[in-house]
Amino acid sequence: MIQNKEDILKLIQSDKKMMQIIKTASSLDLPDWWICAGFVRSKIWDTLHGFNDRTETPDVDVIYFDNTNIDENVEKGLESNLKRLMPGIPWSVKNQARMHVMNHFPPYTSSEDAISKFPETATALGVTLDKDNHLVLASPCGIEDVLHLELKPTPYFTETKERAAIYRERMMKKNWKAIWHKLKVHY
């Protein structure tokens, strides 16, 4: 049973492959780095659905925040390093100091600020290792929705009609209910 942040951390810590992926990302020593979104969410949902095998995620989202160098080529180089260190993982590396431009949002102040502005609360999650190699969970929109299998827009995506439309379109496109049948999708 997963009931709180500690349970989520224990769940991830007990998954050798997830921890290998996290440690590999950590080896880049990026500022304010996190592995976020589906990497964390899908593990929780798979467990809550009683799946024996992990649902494959289309990418492993590594984010970081470095406003001193927002060159996209740096991100591509970091992805190449990760692919060399751990081939077969669909690595995606994005500097959140740059991504607000791509998303047409005001600048983010940190990686956790960017996570808080992901489209849905259940995906607004990230994990990192602190300086003592302890696993840390960021959940700026809380963990209740992911634990209750509810898909709701983050507060940021309820602020404007345009963002609400992006959220609704994303819910239809992702069709996560086809994988995790217990989900409750709120539009």
C-alpha positions as CSV (number, residue, x, y, z in Angstrom):
1,M,0.0,0.0,0.0
2,I,1.3,3.4,-1.0
3,Q,0.1,6.1,1.4
4,N,2.7,8.9,1.7
5,K,6.0,10.3,0.4
6,E,8.0,7.8,2.4
7,D,6.1,4.9,0.7
8,I,6.8,6.4,-2.7
9,L,10.5,6.7,-1.9
10,K,10.7,3.2,-0.6
11,L,8.9,1.9,-3.7
12,I,11.5,3.6,-6.0
13,Q,14.5,2.6,-3.8
14,S,13.3,-1.1,-4.0
15,D,13.5,-0.9,-7.9
16,K,17.1,-1.6,-8.9
17,K,16.7,-0.4,-12.4
18,M,15.1,2.9,-11.3
19,M,17.9,3.5,-8.9
20,Q,20.5,2.7,-11.5
21,I,18.9,5.3,-13.8
22,I,18.8,7.8,-11.0
23,K,22.4,7.2,-10.1
24,T,23.5,7.5,-13.8
25,A,21.7,10.8,-14.1
26,S,23.3,12.0,-10.9
27,S,26.8,11.2,-12.3
28,L,26.4,14.2,-14.6
29,D,26.4,16.5,-11.5
30,L,23.9,18.9,-13.0
31,P,22.6,21.9,-11.1
32,D,19.1,21.4,-9.6
33,W,18.5,18.1,-11.5
34,W,15.5,15.8,-11.2
35,I,14.1,12.8,-13.1
36,C,10.5,13.6,-13.3
37,A,7.0,13.0,-14.8
38,G,6.2,9.5,-16.1
39,F,9.3,7.9,-14.6
40,V,7.8,8.5,-11.1
41,R,4.1,8.5,-11.9
42,S,4.1,5.3,-13.9
43,K,5.9,3.3,-11.2
44,I,3.2,4.4,-8.7
45,W,0.3,3.6,-11.0
46,D,1.8,0.3,-12.0
47,T,2.0,-0.7,-8.4
48,L,-1.5,0.6,-7.6
49,H,-2.8,-1.5,-10.5
50,G,-0.9,-4.6,-9.3
51,F,1.2,-4.9,-12.5
52,N,4.1,-7.3,-12.3
53,D,6.0,-5.6,-15.1
54,R,6.8,-2.0,-15.3
55,T,5.0,0.0,-18.0
56,E,7.5,1.3,-20.5
57,T,7.7,5.1,-20.6
58,P,8.5,6.8,-23.9
59,D,11.3,8.8,-22.2
60,V,13.2,9.3,-19.0
61,D,12.9,13.0,-18.4
62,V,16.0,14.5,-16.8
63,I,15.6,18.1,-16.0
64,Y,18.0,20.7,-14.6
65,F,18.2,24.4,-14.1
66,D,21.2,26.4,-15.3
67,N,20.5,29.9,-16.5
68,T,24.2,30.5,-17.3
69,N,24.1,28.3,-20.4
70,I,20.8,27.7,-22.2
71,D,22.3,26.3,-25.4
72,E,20.1,23.3,-26.5
73,N,23.3,21.6,-27.9
74,V,24.4,21.2,-24.3
75,E,21.3,19.2,-23.5
76,K,21.9,17.0,-26.6
77,G,25.5,16.4,-25.4
78,L,24.2,15.4,-21.9
79,E,21.7,13.0,-23.5
80,S,24.6,11.5,-25.5
81,N,26.6,11.1,-22.3
82,L,23.7,9.3,-20.6
83,K,23.1,7.1,-23.6
84,R,26.8,6.1,-23.5
85,L,26.7,5.4,-19.8
86,M,23.4,3.5,-19.9
87,P,22.3,2.5,-23.4
88,G,18.8,1.4,-24.1
89,I,17.2,4.1,-21.9
90,P,15.2,6.7,-23.8
91,W,16.9,9.7,-22.2
92,S,15.6,13.2,-22.6
93,V,17.5,16.1,-21.0
94,K,16.0,19.6,-20.8
95,N,17.3,22.7,-19.1
96,Q,14.3,24.3,-17.4
97,A,16.0,27.7,-17.7
98,R,15.2,27.4,-21.4
99,M,12.0,25.5,-21.5
100,H,9.7,28.4,-20.6
101,V,10.4,29.8,-24.1
102,M,9.4,26.5,-25.7
103,N,6.2,26.4,-23.7
104,H,5.4,30.2,-24.1
105,F,5.3,30.6,-20.3
106,P,7.0,33.2,-18.0
107,P,10.5,32.1,-17.0
108,Y,10.8,29.4,-14.4
109,T,12.8,30.1,-11.2
110,S,14.0,26.5,-10.6
111,S,13.4,22.9,-11.7
112,E,10.8,22.5,-9.0
113,D,9.0,25.6,-10.2
114,A,8.9,24.0,-13.7
115,I,7.6,20.7,-12.3
116,S,4.8,22.7,-10.6
117,K,3.7,23.9,-14.0
118,F,3.5,20.5,-15.7
119,P,0.0,19.9,-17.1
120,E,-1.4,17.4,-14.6
121,T,-0.9,17.0,-10.8
122,A,-0.2,13.3,-11.0
123,T,2.8,14.0,-13.3
124,A,4.1,17.0,-11.4
125,L,6.6,14.7,-9.6
126,G,10.4,14.4,-9.6
127,V,13.1,12.5,-7.8
128,T,16.8,13.4,-7.2
129,L,19.6,12.4,-5.0
130,D,20.8,14.9,-2.4
131,K,24.5,15.5,-1.5
132,D,24.4,12.5,0.8
133,N,22.9,10.3,-2.0
134,H,19.5,10.1,-0.3
135,L,16.5,9.9,-2.6
136,V,14.3,13.1,-2.5
137,L,10.8,13.5,-3.9
138,A,9.5,16.8,-5.3
139,S,5.7,17.0,-5.4
140,P,4.8,20.7,-5.6
141,C,1.2,19.8,-6.3
142,G,1.0,17.1,-3.7
143,I,0.8,13.3,-4.0
144,E,-2.9,12.8,-3.3
145,D,-4.0,12.8,-6.9
146,V,-1.3,10.3,-8.1
147,L,-2.1,8.0,-5.1
148,H,-5.9,8.3,-5.7
149,L,-5.4,7.6,-9.5
150,E,-6.9,10.9,-10.4
151,L,-5.8,13.0,-13.4
152,K,-6.5,16.7,-12.7
153,P,-4.9,19.8,-14.2
154,T,-2.3,21.6,-12.0
155,P,-3.3,25.0,-10.7
156,Y,-1.2,26.6,-13.4
157,F,-3.2,24.8,-16.1
158,T,-6.5,26.0,-14.7
159,E,-5.5,29.7,-14.9
160,T,-6.3,30.3,-18.5
161,K,-8.6,28.8,-21.1
162,E,-5.6,28.1,-23.4
163,R,-3.8,26.1,-20.8
164,A,-7.0,24.2,-19.9
165,A,-7.4,23.3,-23.6
166,I,-3.8,22.0,-23.7
167,Y,-4.5,19.8,-20.6
168,R,-7.8,18.4,-22.2
169,E,-6.1,17.7,-25.5
170,R,-3.2,16.0,-23.7
171,M,-5.6,13.8,-21.7
172,M,-7.2,12.6,-25.0
173,K,-3.9,12.1,-26.8
174,K,-2.2,10.2,-23.9
175,N,-5.2,8.0,-23.3
176,W,-3.6,6.7,-20.1
177,K,-6.9,5.0,-19.0
178,A,-6.2,2.4,-21.7
179,I,-3.1,1.3,-19.7
180,W,-4.3,2.1,-16.2
181,H,-8.0,1.3,-16.2
182,K,-8.6,2.5,-12.6
183,L,-7.8,6.1,-13.5
184,K,-10.3,8.9,-13.0
185,V,-9.8,11.6,-15.6
186,H,-11.1,15.1,-14.8
187,Y,-11.6,17.5,-17.7
